[in-house]
Amino acid sequence: MHKETTACPWCGAHCSEQTGRAALQAERHICPVCGRPSRAVRSKKRIGVWLLLAAVLCLLDFLFLVLGVPLLPVFLLTAGCTACLWCFRGHTVVFRKITDA
């Protein structure tokens, strides 16, 4: 079982979200600290959690509107939760070790 980490799986050095996206496009990443290669992938677990949270937000909005909550608070809640989900989106990139086996 692979340990899912947003840092280098060899030395634990953290990289920026921009570096993670670039590594995802290249499918390979060389750690600037230890120089070892790793593979960048999107985590299915984290994407699943992201989709689940988005579905819960949709259900919550629908429930609030059915219960007659005024539209402005529902809109503000949706905007805040959507901003949080958008920030969490970048944390779906994880790094896994590449071994020379």
mmCIF file of the C-alpha atoms, coordinates in Angstrom:
data_MODEL
# 
_entry.id   MODEL 
# 
loop_
_atom_site.group_PDB 
_atom_site.id 
_atom_site.type_symbol 
_atom_site.label_atom_id 
_atom_site.label_alt_id 
_atom_site.label_comp_id 
_atom_site.label_asym_id 
_atom_site.label_entity_id 
_atom_site.label_seq_id 
_atom_site.pdbx_PDB_ins_code 
_atom_site.Cartn_x 
_atom_site.Cartn_y 
_atom_site.Cartn_z 
_atom_site.occupancy 
_atom_site.B_iso_or_equiv 
_atom_site.pdbx_formal_charge 
_atom_site.auth_seq_id 
_atom_site.auth_comp_id 
_atom_site.auth_asym_id 
_atom_site.auth_atom_id 
_atom_site.pdbx_PDB_model_num 
ATOM 1   C CA . MET A 1 1   ? 0.000   0.000  0.000   1.00 0.00 ? 1   MET A CA 1 
ATOM 2   C CA . HIS A 1 2   ? 1.380   3.369  -0.975  1.00 0.00 ? 2   HIS A CA 1 
ATOM 3   C CA . LYS A 1 3   ? 1.530   6.135  1.575   1.00 0.00 ? 3   LYS A CA 1 
ATOM 4   C CA . GLU A 1 4   ? -0.063  9.195  0.014   1.00 0.00 ? 4   GLU A CA 1 
ATOM 5   C CA . THR A 1 5   ? 1.954   12.320 0.651   1.00 0.00 ? 5   THR A CA 1 
ATOM 6   C CA . THR A 1 6   ? 2.101   15.771 -0.875  1.00 0.00 ? 6   THR A CA 1 
ATOM 7   C CA . ALA A 1 7   ? 5.795   15.928 0.045   1.00 0.00 ? 7   ALA A CA 1 
ATOM 8   C CA . CYS A 1 8   ? 8.830   14.067 -1.273  1.00 0.00 ? 8   CYS A CA 1 
ATOM 9   C CA . PRO A 1 9   ? 8.364   10.404 -0.282  1.00 0.00 ? 9   PRO A CA 1 
ATOM 10  C CA . TRP A 1 10  ? 12.130  10.032 0.219   1.00 0.00 ? 10  TRP A CA 1 
ATOM 11  C CA . CYS A 1 11  ? 13.142  13.014 2.369   1.00 0.00 ? 11  CYS A CA 1 
ATOM 12  C CA . GLY A 1 12  ? 9.816   14.677 3.278   1.00 0.00 ? 12  GLY A CA 1 
ATOM 13  C CA . ALA A 1 13  ? 10.595  18.024 1.629   1.00 0.00 ? 13  ALA A CA 1 
ATOM 14  C CA . HIS A 1 14  ? 7.408   19.904 0.781   1.00 0.00 ? 14  HIS A CA 1 
ATOM 15  C CA . CYS A 1 15  ? 6.876   21.468 -2.627  1.00 0.00 ? 15  CYS A CA 1 
ATOM 16  C CA . SER A 1 16  ? 4.527   24.182 -3.790  1.00 0.00 ? 16  SER A CA 1 
ATOM 17  C CA . GLU A 1 17  ? 1.180   23.521 -5.438  1.00 0.00 ? 17  GLU A CA 1 
ATOM 18  C CA . GLN A 1 18  ? 2.597   24.878 -8.698  1.00 0.00 ? 18  GLN A CA 1 
ATOM 19  C CA . THR A 1 19  ? 5.490   22.392 -8.562  1.00 0.00 ? 19  THR A CA 1 
ATOM 20  C CA . GLY A 1 20  ? 3.007   19.592 -7.910  1.00 0.00 ? 20  GLY A CA 1 
ATOM 21  C CA . ARG A 1 21  ? 0.949   20.520 -10.970 1.00 0.00 ? 21  ARG A CA 1 
ATOM 22  C CA . ALA A 1 22  ? 4.089   20.693 -13.131 1.00 0.00 ? 22  ALA A CA 1 
ATOM 23  C CA . ALA A 1 23  ? 5.220   17.301 -11.812 1.00 0.00 ? 23  ALA A CA 1 
ATOM 24  C CA . LEU A 1 24  ? 1.780   15.883 -12.563 1.00 0.00 ? 24  LEU A CA 1 
ATOM 25  C CA . GLN A 1 25  ? 2.036   16.974 -16.195 1.00 0.00 ? 25  GLN A CA 1 
ATOM 26  C CA . ALA A 1 26  ? 5.539   15.527 -16.500 1.00 0.00 ? 26  ALA A CA 1 
ATOM 27  C CA . GLU A 1 27  ? 4.533   12.428 -14.451 1.00 0.00 ? 27  GLU A CA 1 
ATOM 28  C CA . ARG A 1 28  ? 7.995   12.543 -12.887 1.00 0.00 ? 28  ARG A CA 1 
ATOM 29  C CA . HIS A 1 29  ? 9.567   14.794 -10.313 1.00 0.00 ? 29  HIS A CA 1 
ATOM 30  C CA . ILE A 1 30  ? 13.136  15.144 -9.111  1.00 0.00 ? 30  ILE A CA 1 
ATOM 31  C CA . CYS A 1 31  ? 13.305  16.385 -5.527  1.00 0.00 ? 31  CYS A CA 1 
ATOM 32  C CA . PRO A 1 32  ? 15.419  19.558 -5.308  1.00 0.00 ? 32  PRO A CA 1 
ATOM 33  C CA . VAL A 1 33  ? 16.579  18.579 -1.802  1.00 0.00 ? 33  VAL A CA 1 
ATOM 34  C CA . CYS A 1 34  ? 17.598  14.916 -2.090  1.00 0.00 ? 34  CYS A CA 1 
ATOM 35  C CA . GLY A 1 35  ? 17.713  14.555 -5.904  1.00 0.00 ? 35  GLY A CA 1 
ATOM 36  C CA . ARG A 1 36  ? 15.711  11.311 -5.965  1.00 0.00 ? 36  ARG A CA 1 
ATOM 37  C CA . PRO A 1 37  ? 12.921  10.718 -8.499  1.00 0.00 ? 37  PRO A CA 1 
ATOM 38  C CA . SER A 1 38  ? 9.274   10.354 -7.591  1.00 0.00 ? 38  SER A CA 1 
ATOM 39  C CA . ARG A 1 39  ? 6.073   9.940  -9.549  1.00 0.00 ? 39  ARG A CA 1 
ATOM 40  C CA . ALA A 1 40  ? 3.261   12.499 -9.295  1.00 0.00 ? 40  ALA A CA 1 
ATOM 41  C CA . VAL A 1 41  ? -0.309  11.187 -9.515  1.00 0.00 ? 41  VAL A CA 1 
ATOM 42  C CA . ARG A 1 42  ? -3.793  12.321 -8.555  1.00 0.00 ? 42  ARG A CA 1 
ATOM 43  C CA . SER A 1 43  ? -4.988  10.501 -5.455  1.00 0.00 ? 43  SER A CA 1 
ATOM 44  C CA . LYS A 1 44  ? -8.261  8.646  -6.059  1.00 0.00 ? 44  LYS A CA 1 
ATOM 45  C CA . LYS A 1 45  ? -9.048  8.774  -2.337  1.00 0.00 ? 45  LYS A CA 1 
ATOM 46  C CA . ARG A 1 46  ? -8.607  12.528 -2.174  1.00 0.00 ? 46  ARG A CA 1 
ATOM 47  C CA . ILE A 1 47  ? -10.593 13.093 -5.376  1.00 0.00 ? 47  ILE A CA 1 
ATOM 48  C CA . GLY A 1 48  ? -13.358 10.925 -3.899  1.00 0.00 ? 48  GLY A CA 1 
ATOM 49  C CA . VAL A 1 49  ? -13.420 13.019 -0.736  1.00 0.00 ? 49  VAL A CA 1 
ATOM 50  C CA . TRP A 1 50  ? -13.506 16.192 -2.844  1.00 0.00 ? 50  TRP A CA 1 
ATOM 51  C CA . LEU A 1 51  ? -16.471 14.910 -4.883  1.00 0.00 ? 51  LEU A CA 1 
ATOM 52  C CA . LEU A 1 52  ? -18.259 13.769 -1.721  1.00 0.00 ? 52  LEU A CA 1 
ATOM 53  C CA . LEU A 1 53  ? -17.865 17.224 -0.154  1.00 0.00 ? 53  LEU A CA 1 
ATOM 54  C CA . ALA A 1 54  ? -19.160 18.859 -3.351  1.00 0.00 ? 54  ALA A CA 1 
ATOM 55  C CA . ALA A 1 55  ? -22.213 16.548 -3.322  1.00 0.00 ? 55  ALA A CA 1 
ATOM 56  C CA . VAL A 1 56  ? -22.867 17.324 0.357   1.00 0.00 ? 56  VAL A CA 1 
ATOM 57  C CA . LEU A 1 57  ? -22.680 21.036 -0.444  1.00 0.00 ? 57  LEU A CA 1 
ATOM 58  C CA . CYS A 1 58  ? -25.259 20.621 -3.236  1.00 0.00 ? 58  CYS A CA 1 
ATOM 59  C CA . LEU A 1 59  ? -27.554 18.653 -0.925  1.00 0.00 ? 59  LEU A CA 1 
ATOM 60  C CA . LEU A 1 60  ? -27.152 21.232 1.841   1.00 0.00 ? 60  LEU A CA 1 
ATOM 61  C CA . ASP A 1 61  ? -27.997 24.080 -0.547  1.00 0.00 ? 61  ASP A CA 1 
ATOM 62  C CA . PHE A 1 62  ? -31.086 22.240 -1.754  1.00 0.00 ? 62  PHE A CA 1 
ATOM 63  C CA . LEU A 1 63  ? -32.194 21.548 1.823   1.00 0.00 ? 63  LEU A CA 1 
ATOM 64  C CA . PHE A 1 64  ? -31.761 25.187 2.852   1.00 0.00 ? 64  PHE A CA 1 
ATOM 65  C CA . LEU A 1 65  ? -33.753 26.394 -0.141  1.00 0.00 ? 65  LEU A CA 1 
ATOM 66  C CA . VAL A 1 66  ? -36.551 23.869 0.515   1.00 0.00 ? 66  VAL A CA 1 
ATOM 67  C CA . LEU A 1 67  ? -36.694 24.941 4.170   1.00 0.00 ? 67  LEU A CA 1 
ATOM 68  C CA . GLY A 1 68  ? -37.162 28.556 3.090   1.00 0.00 ? 68  GLY A CA 1 
ATOM 69  C CA . VAL A 1 69  ? -33.840 30.009 4.221   1.00 0.00 ? 69  VAL A CA 1 
ATOM 70  C CA . PRO A 1 70  ? -33.312 33.402 2.526   1.00 0.00 ? 70  PRO A CA 1 
ATOM 71  C CA . LEU A 1 71  ? -31.256 33.256 -0.659  1.00 0.00 ? 71  LEU A CA 1 
ATOM 72  C CA . LEU A 1 72  ? -28.424 35.594 0.433   1.00 0.00 ? 72  LEU A CA 1 
ATOM 73  C CA . PRO A 1 73  ? -27.189 33.452 3.384   1.00 0.00 ? 73  PRO A CA 1 
ATOM 74  C CA . VAL A 1 74  ? -27.393 30.329 1.203   1.00 0.00 ? 74  VAL A CA 1 
ATOM 75  C CA . PHE A 1 75  ? -25.401 32.112 -1.505  1.00 0.00 ? 75  PHE A CA 1 
ATOM 76  C CA . LEU A 1 76  ? -22.747 33.273 0.990   1.00 0.00 ? 76  LEU A CA 1 
ATOM 77  C CA . LEU A 1 77  ? -22.450 29.782 2.501   1.00 0.00 ? 77  LEU A CA 1 
ATOM 78  C CA . THR A 1 78  ? -22.115 28.269 -0.972  1.00 0.00 ? 78  THR A CA 1 
ATOM 79  C CA . ALA A 1 79  ? -19.490 30.825 -1.998  1.00 0.00 ? 79  ALA A CA 1 
ATOM 80  C CA . GLY A 1 80  ? -17.429 30.184 1.146   1.00 0.00 ? 80  GLY A CA 1 
ATOM 81  C CA . CYS A 1 81  ? -17.619 26.401 0.857   1.00 0.00 ? 81  CYS A CA 1 
ATOM 82  C CA . THR A 1 82  ? -16.823 26.519 -2.862  1.00 0.00 ? 82  THR A CA 1 
ATOM 83  C CA . ALA A 1 83  ? -13.737 28.644 -2.159  1.00 0.00 ? 83  ALA A CA 1 
ATOM 84  C CA . CYS A 1 84  ? -12.570 26.074 0.411   1.00 0.00 ? 84  CYS A CA 1 
ATOM 85  C CA . LEU A 1 85  ? -13.187 23.220 -2.035  1.00 0.00 ? 85  LEU A CA 1 
ATOM 86  C CA . TRP A 1 86  ? -11.274 25.087 -4.752  1.00 0.00 ? 86  TRP A CA 1 
ATOM 87  C CA . CYS A 1 87  ? -8.263  25.466 -2.451  1.00 0.00 ? 87  CYS A CA 1 
ATOM 88  C CA . PHE A 1 88  ? -8.439  21.792 -1.457  1.00 0.00 ? 88  PHE A CA 1 
ATOM 89  C CA . ARG A 1 89  ? -8.349  20.777 -5.142  1.00 0.00 ? 89  ARG A CA 1 
ATOM 90  C CA . GLY A 1 90  ? -4.586  21.339 -5.326  1.00 0.00 ? 90  GLY A CA 1 
ATOM 91  C CA . HIS A 1 91  ? -3.972  18.823 -2.537  1.00 0.00 ? 91  HIS A CA 1 
ATOM 92  C CA . THR A 1 92  ? -5.107  15.893 -4.693  1.00 0.00 ? 92  THR A CA 1 
ATOM 93  C CA . VAL A 1 93  ? -1.604  15.581 -6.221  1.00 0.00 ? 93  VAL A CA 1 
ATOM 94  C CA . VAL A 1 94  ? 0.510   13.049 -4.325  1.00 0.00 ? 94  VAL A CA 1 
ATOM 95  C CA . PHE A 1 95  ? 4.040   11.754 -4.817  1.00 0.00 ? 95  PHE A CA 1 
ATOM 96  C CA . ARG A 1 96  ? 5.038   8.093  -4.823  1.00 0.00 ? 96  ARG A CA 1 
ATOM 97  C CA . LYS A 1 97  ? 8.473   6.522  -4.751  1.00 0.00 ? 97  LYS A CA 1 
ATOM 98  C CA . ILE A 1 98  ? 10.070  5.282  -7.955  1.00 0.00 ? 98  ILE A CA 1 
ATOM 99  C CA . THR A 1 99  ? 12.272  2.308  -7.162  1.00 0.00 ? 99  THR A CA 1 
ATOM 100 C CA . ASP A 1 100 ? 14.925  0.868  -9.446  1.00 0.00 ? 100 ASP A CA 1 
ATOM 101 C CA . ALA A 1 101 ? 13.747  -2.731 -9.066  1.00 0.00 ? 101 ALA A CA 1 
# 
